[in-house]
Amino acid sequence: MLIKEYMTPDPITVDEGISITEAADLMKKRRVRRFPVVRGKDFVGIVTDRDLRSAAPSQVISFDAYERQLMPELYDLLAKIRVKDIMCSKVITVGPEQTIVMAAQLMLRHRISGLPVMDSGGKLVGIITEGDIFKALVDLSGARLGRTLLVFRLEDRPGSIKEVADVVRAHEGRLASILTSYTPADPQSRRVYIRIRDLPPERLQVLQDALERECGLLHMVQDDVGS
């Protein structure tokens, strides 16, 4: 899964010279949490809702017109602070051809929730956020295709997953996704998560019985997140 498949292309940007109150108003209007900052056409930094809250009390940057009339001096003072004064100019970026996993690792390592996406020529082409990572995770899991998740602890050897998949198919099950994970405490085995497309309850029960008997099924989970 590549970043270009999940990023927001051509993101809304703000000029480094606008005030933090203007940036806050625009952020609220657009319902976003960050803006890439530009100088002309050049990308020069990023400003987030956290930056704005740090620069001024949160109640100030969210002033409505009436509240601004009550405290005009404070608002005018804040209006003189420019985005370039508070933005982060040392920004971690990713490329559109890099993977979603790479973006997720960078966000975790640096405790950030969004990354500008730059092409090979240094042009801003998108932004990838934690929300986009969540969408990719849902797609990767196959959750849109079926509610039933089967969990196994399998010996780490060639063919162990195929044996389980063959049992699923023998009972008319259709695979939606297969994911695996390893733990240092148990290096000889792996956890395998197989999601299948929905089956009628009676057929699902027969499949569950067969997997418990033949493959050591640990859990069968029915995801139901509602509409």
N, C-alpha and C positions, 0 to 999 in steps of 0.2 A: 504494500500500500504506500503510494507516494504522496508527498505533501501536496503536490499540485492537484491531486484528486479531491482534497478536503479543505484546502485553504480558501479564504475569501479573496478573490482576485480584485485588483484595482481598489484597494481599501480607501476609505475616506481619510484624507490627510488634513493637517492644519499647518499654517505657516508659523514659523518660529516667532514672528513678531506680534501675533495676536495676544490679547490679555488672557490671564487665567480665568477670568470671569466669562469671557467669550467662549473659551474652550470648555468650561464647565456647562454652559448653556447648550452648546452643540453636542456635548457628550450625552446630556440628558435627553435632548431631542432625538438623537440617533440611537439611543439605548445601547451604547457601547461602553467599554471600560478602558479603552486606550486609543490613542491616535498616533500614527507615524507623523513625525514632524519634518517639514521640508523647508529648504531655503531655495526659493525659485523652484527648480525641478529636481534638486538634489536632496536625497534623504540624509538628515543630519541627526535624528534622534527619535525618541519615543516619549510620550507623556501619558500617564495613566491616571485613573481616578484616585489612586493612592497618593500620587504626586500632588494632585490638586488638594486633597484633604490635608496633606502635610504642610502645604503652603498657606492654608487658611482654614479656619474652623469649618467643619462640614456644613453647618447651618448657614454659613456665609456664602459659600459657592452655590448653594441651592436657593438663595434668595428669590422670592417672586417679586413682582413689580411693587406690590404694596410694602413688603418688608424692606425693600431698598429705599423707599421713601422715608422710612422710619430711621434708617441708619445710613444716610447718604455719604457721610464723610468716610466711614469705614469702607463702604463699597467703592468709592472713588479711589481710595488708597490701593485697594486690591486690584482695581482695574488698571493700575499702572505697572503691575507685575506682569512680565511677558513670559510666554511659554518657554522661551529659550533660557530663562533664568532658573527654571526648575526641572526641565526635561533631563532625561538620561541620554547622554551623547555616546557613551560606550555601550553599544547595544549588541547583544548576541543575535545573530541572524542565521537563517538556514536557506538552503536552495530548494527550488521546486522539485528537483529530481531526487532529493534525499527522502528517506522513509519517515513515516509517521512515528515509528519506534524511536528514531533518532531525535525527533522533535520532543517526544515525551520524555526521553532521558535528559535532554537539556533543561526542560522545564522543571523536572524533579531536582536535578543537581543544583540549579541556580534559584530554585524557589520562585519561579515566575509563571505567569499564566498565559503568555502570548509571545509570539516571535514574528518579527518581520521576515518576509520571504524575498530574497534578492536573486536576480538572475546572474549569469556569468559575467555580464557587463556592469554589475553593480547597480542595476536599476531595480527599484522597488516594484514587485509584481503581485504581492499579496500579503496576507497575514494569516497565521495559524494560531488558534487559541485552544485552551483546554476543552472548550465545548466541541471543537472540531475533533479533538482526540477521542472524546466520548462517542461521537457519531461513528468514528472509525472502529472503535471497540465493539459497538453494537453490530456493525456490519461484519466485522471479523468473526464474531461469535455465532453468526447465523441466526440471531434472535428474531429477526424479522420473518424468518422462514418457518420457525417452529418453536413451541414452548417447552419441549421436553429435553432436559439435559441429563446425560448419563455420565457418571463419574466412576473411573476405574483406577486401581493401582495395579500396573502391569509390569512384568519383568522387562528390563531394558535389553531387549534382544530383537533382531530382525524378525518381522512377521507377527509380533504380538498384537499390534493394532489391527492388522489384516484379519486375524482370527476373530476378533470382536466384531469388526465390520461385516464379516461373512455371516455371523449369527444374526446381526441386525437385518441384513438383506434377506436372509432365509425366512425371516418373519415379516417380510414385506415392508420393512422400515427403509426410509430414504434419508441418507446422511445430508445434513445441512452444513456442518462444520466439524473439524477435529482440531483440538488444541492440546498441547502437552506442556508439562512443567516438571522441573527437577528440584530436589532439595539436597543440600550437602549432607544432611543427616541420613539420607537413604539413597546412596549413589547407584545402587543396583536396580532400582526401579524408577518408574515415573508415573505421575498422575496424568491420566488421559481424560479429556472432556469431549464427549461426542454429543452434538446436538442433532436431533432428528426432526423431520417434518411430522406434523401432527397425525396421530393415528386414532381410530375409534377406541374408546376405553377398553373394550374387551380384547382387542388385538394388542393394545399396549400392555395389558396385564400379562398376556401370554409371553410377550417379548421380555418383560421384566423377569418373569419366572425363569425363562431360558438363560438370560444373562446372569442371574444370580447363581444358577446351577452350573453353568459352563464357563463363565468368564470372571467370576468373583466381583460382580457389580457392587460397588460401595454405596452409591446413592442414585436415586432418580428424582430429579427436581422438576417441578412444573412451574415455570415462570408465568406470572400473570400480572402485568403492570397496568392493566386497565387501558381504557381508551385515551 
